[in-house]
Amino acid sequence: PTPTPEPTTEAAPARPEGELTGVWTLSERGESFAGFRVREELVGIGAFTAVGRTSAVTASLEFDGSSITAVSVEVDMTQLTTDDSRRDRALRGRGIETNRFPTSTFVLAEPIAIEAVPAEGATISATAIGDLTLHGVTRRVEIALEGQLTDGLVVVVGSLEIEFDDYDIVAPTAPIVVSVEDRGIMEFQLVFE
């Protein structure tokens, strides 16, 4: 009988230096996150910007040398946290209802042309056109992005204003909350290797 090879636990080989084409995935060396900012008016406090974030993000992008041809991002919405555990609990059953809609996704619909590979540390701007699924609703969106190649990592940041009505989101209420805006900012930082 032929012996069965032992499973290997070696990490995948690092990307060859200077090789930018291929599939990039999120790096453990970076601080990737997705989140939101929403303006609120609180009793006794006044205007306040609630910020929620999670690092429970998976993502990949594919670069063919002249275009980013594919991007896929998935966010575990149940892991969103803010500065207030009461708000975190409220988000589970109200607002973005993470108990009912535990994931949000973005899938690139059109390639992103990269005119020239940027020099190390230089920032480039682009627009990603794709399908954003949030709160069970999928809509075509355009997200303004900035990207930078640093120490073998590709860092991509972006944000998008979200109108709650577009995604069937009802702003949550609470005794301490005087009002919540009817829109928020989705923001993210993705660090690929």
N, C-alpha and C positions, 0 to 999 in steps of 0.2 A: 504494500500500500504506500501511496505517496503521502508524506507528512503534510499536514495543513499548515500554511505559513501563519506565524503569530501576527495578530493585528498590530499595526504600527500606531504609535501615539505621537509621532513626529509632526510638528507643525508644517503646514504647507510652506514651500520655499518662498522667501521674500521676493517681491517684484524686482527684477534686474534694474540696477540704477539707470535712470534715464528712459526706461521703458514705460510709456504712458498708455499705450493701447491695451484694450482688454477690459475685463470686468473688475471693478473696484467695489469693495464692501466696507462696512463701517469698521473703523479701527478701535482697538482697545486702548490705543495711546492717546486718543482724543476725547474731548468732552462733547459728545453728540447729545442733542436734546431736541424736543419739540414742545411747544407750549402756546400760551395765549396771554393777552393783556386785555382787560375789560375795565372801563371806567365805571365806578359806583359812587353813590352818595350815601354815606353812613351816618346814622344818628350820633351826635356828639363828636364826630370826627370830621365830617365834611367830605369833600371830593377825595377819592382814593382810587388808585389803579391796582386792581387785583391781578396778580401774576401767577400763572400755573405752569409747571414744567414737569416733564418726565424724561428720563434717559432710557426708558423702555422702548427703543426704536430699533427697527431693522431696516436696512436700505442697501441698495446696490445701484451702480451706474455703469454703463458701458460706453467706452470711448474708442472710436475707430481711427483716430489720428487727425480727423478734421471736424467731427461732430460727436456730440454725446447722443447716442442712438437709442438708449433705453435708460430709464430711471424708474425704480420701484421703491416706495417707502411705506412702511406700516408702523403705526403708533399704537401701543397698548394704552388706551385712554383710561383704563382702570388704575393706572399708576400715576396719574396726574396729581400733583400736590401743590398747595399754595402756602401762604403764611398762616392759614387758619384752618384747623381741622374741622370746624363747623362748615366752612365753605366746601371743603373736600367731601364731606359726607353729603352735602346738598347736591353736589354735582353728580353723585351716583344715581339719584332718583329724580332730579329736576335739572333744568338747563340742558346740558349736553347728555344727560342721562347715561352715564357710562355703564351702568348695570344692564341697560337694554342695548347699547351700542358700544361694545367694548373696544372696537378697533376703528381707526381712521386710516385711509390709504390715499396715496397719490401715485398715479401711473402716467408717465410721460406719453403724450399723444403725437408730438412732432419733434423731430431731431433739433438739437440746439447746435447751431453752427459755431465752431471755434475757429476764428480767422487765423490765429497763430497761437501756438502753445506759449503761455506767458512765462516770463523769466521767473526764477525762484523768488518768491516774496511779492511779486507784482499781483495786483488785484484786477480781475476782469469782471465785467458786468454782462448779464445775459437775461433772457426771459424764458421761463419754462412754461410751455403750454401743455396742459394735461388734465386728467380727470381726478378731482378731489372728492373723496367720499367721507362725509362727516355727518354724524347723527342719522345714518341710514340713507342719506341723500347724496347722489353723485351729480356734480356739476363740472363743466369745462371751465377752467380758470387759467389766468396768466399770472405767474409769480415772478416778481423781480428778484434776481439772484446776484450775489457777488461770490466769486470763487478765487482761491489763492492756493498755489502749490508751495508748500513749506515742509522742508525736511522729509521729503518722500510722501507726504500726506496731501490730500486735496481737501481743503476746508471750504464748505459751501454754506452761506448764510442767506436767509431770505425771510420775507414776511408778506402777508396778504391780509387786507381788510376783509372780514367776514360779516355780511349782513345776516343776522339771526333768522329773519324770515326766509331767506334763500335756502336754509337748511332745516326748516321746521323746528327751530329752537325757540323756546319761550324763556325769556330771561327769568332766572329764579328770584323769588322774593323771600324775605325773612323780616322779623320785627325790627332788627337793627338796620335793615337796608331801606333807605328812603327811595332810591331809584337805581336802576342799572341801565346803561346805554343799550340800544338795540343792535349794537354791532361790537365787534372786538377785533383784535389783531392776532392772527395766527403767526407764530414765529418759530424759526428753527435754526439749528447749527448742526451740520452733518460733517463728520470727519472721516474721510475714506482713505484706504490704503490698498 
